[in-house]
Amino acid sequence: MRALLILLLLPHCGMLRGQELSATSGPPFMLTEEIGLPLNRAQLVVAAKQAWDASFGQEPGARMVRLDQVDGVLEGQARFNFRSAMLAGREESMGVVSYAVSVHIRNGHCIVHLHDVKHTGNRGASGGGLDVGLLREGEAPVEHYPGMGLKFSRRLHAEVRAMAESRLRELIRLFSARLRLEANP
């Protein structure tokens, strides 16, 4: 009886396959910081706008997309330039790292959320740019970038992510410091 059951199920086993790996691994890279201050929402919105101008607003291409004083939301986008220290002379990997900023303001605190962090390669390079794309946590990418092996692709991704984390943490620190300065004149 068991042999008959196995013979009946055997043709269907050819259709079963394991789950394929995606081209990327790990969740998207993002940073979040909560800042507590003894101000109401309206006061914090004004202070956050001034803190934006002194921190994220100083980045190349920075623009505030939305400032909603009623809901207490400030959204913007910015970028910074990237040049690989690991790949000297590889102009394709030069480029920009762009990111989105969302600040949610409530009475007594605001949450700064940096997300959609992605690298775009140098379009002016001969042969086109090398895009790392959306930065991810963990050991990404699963597949190699064009023109380099998987090991160097992972090292390049880690280098871009480390530089992004360092730069974005510094900007959050500047934003927080300016926000605290505006709260305690």
Secondary structure in CASP SS format (residue, H / E / C, confidence):
PFRMAT SS
TARGET T0000
AUTHOR 0000-0000-0000
METHOD secondary structure of the structure
MODEL  1
M C 1.00
R H 1.00
A H 1.00
L H 1.00
L H 1.00
I H 1.00
L H 1.00
L H 1.00
L H 1.00
L H 1.00
P H 1.00
H H 1.00
C H 1.00
G C 1.00
M C 1.00
L C 1.00
R C 1.00
G C 1.00
Q C 1.00
E C 1.00
L C 1.00
S C 1.00
A C 1.00
T C 1.00
S C 1.00
G C 1.00
P C 1.00
P E 1.00
F C 1.00
M C 1.00
L E 1.00
T E 1.00
E E 1.00
E E 1.00
I E 1.00
G E 1.00
L C 1.00
P C 1.00
L C 1.00
N C 1.00
R H 1.00
A H 1.00
Q H 1.00
L H 1.00
V H 1.00
V H 1.00
A H 1.00
A H 1.00
K H 1.00
Q H 1.00
A H 1.00
W H 1.00
D H 1.00
A H 1.00
S C 1.00
F H 1.00
G H 1.00
Q H 1.00
E C 1.00
P C 1.00
G C 1.00
A C 1.00
R E 1.00
M E 1.00
V E 1.00
R E 1.00
L E 1.00
D E 1.00
Q C 1.00
V C 1.00
D C 1.00
G C 1.00
V E 1.00
L E 1.00
E E 1.00
G E 1.00
Q E 1.00
A E 1.00
R E 1.00
F E 1.00
N E 1.00
F E 1.00
R C 1.00
S C 1.00
A C 1.00
M C 1.00
L C 1.00
A C 1.00
G C 1.00
R C 1.00
E H 1.00
E H 1.00
S H 1.00
M C 1.00
G E 1.00
V E 1.00
V E 1.00
S E 1.00
Y E 1.00
A E 1.00
V E 1.00
S E 1.00
V E 1.00
H E 1.00
I E 1.00
R E 1.00
N C 1.00
G C 1.00
H E 1.00
C E 1.00
I E 1.00
V E 1.00
H E 1.00
L E 1.00
H E 1.00
D E 1.00
V E 1.00
K E 1.00
H E 1.00
T E 1.00
G E 1.00
N C 1.00
R C 1.00
G C 1.00
A C 1.00
S C 1.00
G C 1.00
G C 1.00
G C 1.00
L C 1.00
D C 1.00
V C 1.00
G E 1.00
L E 1.00
L C 1.00
R E 1.00
E C 1.00
G C 1.00
E C 1.00
A C 1.00
P C 1.00
V C 1.00
E C 1.00
H C 1.00
Y C 1.00
P C 1.00
G C 1.00
M C 1.00
G C 1.00
L H 1.00
K H 1.00
F H 1.00
S H 1.00
R H 1.00
R H 1.00
L H 1.00
H H 1.00
A H 1.00
E H 1.00
V H 1.00
R H 1.00
A H 1.00
M H 1.00
A H 1.00
E H 1.00
S H 1.00
R H 1.00
L H 1.00
R H 1.00
E H 1.00
L H 1.00
I H 1.00
R H 1.00
L H 1.00
F H 1.00
S H 1.00
A H 1.00
R H 1.00
L H 1.00
R H 1.00
L H 1.00
E H 1.00
A H 1.00
N C 1.00
P C 1.00
END
